[in-house]
Amino acid sequence: WNELEYNPSTGVQWRWSTDRSLIRVRAEGHAVALTFRGEVEAASSSHVVIRAGDTIAAEFDVGRSFERTVLVPATLVAAPETTIAIESSAWYVPAEARWRSKDQRRLGLKLFECRVTPAS
């Protein structure tokens, strides 16, 4: 994950994922819903893979703008703490894409919302 950013003229906030960003959850065997909303800047689409531990919970393609909720079953988050990974095929390093940039971060998905809630 990268630091929180915002546009001061609109007040909109976001956080960049990298090519693989991790969330630690303590679901202890209860299913959770991962909801995220954002944009892809590096390409017209991205293949996204959601893993709970080493197991793929979901995979799908998103366009330039997207909103998704993924249900992670209780069997995949049974441990006291489980790592959920968000992997994106579309990422870039701004310094390699723009000649004036010195930004060496790997920017994946530009997320305006990313939350984990108990699944109902």
SULBEL-V528247 format. One record per residue. RES is the residue in one letter. D_LAST is the distance of its C-alpha to the last C-alpha in Angstrom with 1 decimal. Layout:
res:RES d_last:D_LAST
res:RES d_last:D_LAST
//
This chain:
res:W d_last:27.4
res:N d_last:30.1
res:E d_last:30.7
res:L d_last:29.1
res:E d_last:31.3
res:Y d_last:31.8
res:N d_last:34.1
res:P d_last:36.1
res:S d_last:37.1
res:T d_last:33.7
res:G d_last:31.6
res:V d_last:29.1
res:Q d_last:27.7
res:W d_last:26.6
res:R d_last:26.6
res:W d_last:28.0
res:S d_last:26.5
res:T d_last:29.2
res:D d_last:29.5
res:R d_last:27.1
res:S d_last:25.0
res:L d_last:23.0
res:I d_last:20.1
res:R d_last:19.9
res:V d_last:16.6
res:R d_last:16.4
res:A d_last:13.1
res:E d_last:15.2
res:G d_last:13.5
res:H d_last:9.8
res:A d_last:8.2
res:V d_last:8.2
res:A d_last:8.5
res:L d_last:12.2
res:T d_last:13.3
res:F d_last:17.0
res:R d_last:19.7
res:G d_last:23.4
res:E d_last:26.7
res:V d_last:28.9
res:E d_last:32.4
res:A d_last:34.2
res:A d_last:34.0
res:S d_last:32.9
res:S d_last:29.8
res:S d_last:28.2
res:H d_last:26.7
res:V d_last:23.6
res:V d_last:22.4
res:I d_last:19.3
res:R d_last:20.1
res:A d_last:18.4
res:G d_last:21.6
res:D d_last:24.0
res:T d_last:21.6
res:I d_last:20.8
res:A d_last:17.1
res:A d_last:18.0
res:E d_last:21.2
res:F d_last:22.3
res:D d_last:24.9
res:V d_last:24.5
res:G d_last:27.3
res:R d_last:28.9
res:S d_last:26.0
res:F d_last:22.4
res:E d_last:18.8
res:R d_last:16.1
res:T d_last:12.5
res:V d_last:12.4
res:L d_last:9.7
res:V d_last:11.5
res:P d_last:11.2
res:A d_last:11.6
res:T d_last:15.2
res:L d_last:16.0
res:V d_last:15.1
res:A d_last:16.6
res:A d_last:19.4
res:P d_last:19.8
res:E d_last:19.8
res:T d_last:19.1
res:T d_last:20.5
res:I d_last:18.7
res:A d_last:21.5
res:I d_last:21.7
res:E d_last:24.9
res:S d_last:26.8
res:S d_last:29.9
res:A d_last:31.2
res:W d_last:32.5
res:Y d_last:35.9
res:V d_last:38.2
res:P d_last:39.5
res:A d_last:43.0
res:E d_last:43.4
res:A d_last:42.4
res:R d_last:44.3
res:W d_last:47.8
res:R d_last:47.6
res:S d_last:44.4
res:K d_last:44.6
res:D d_last:40.8
res:Q d_last:40.2
res:R d_last:36.4
res:R d_last:34.4
res:L d_last:32.2
res:G d_last:29.3
res:L d_last:26.5
res:K d_last:27.0
res:L d_last:23.6
res:F d_last:23.1
res:E d_last:19.5
res:C d_last:17.7
res:R d_last:14.6
res:V d_last:12.2
res:T d_last:9.0
res:P d_last:6.4
res:A d_last:3.8
res:S d_last:0.0
//
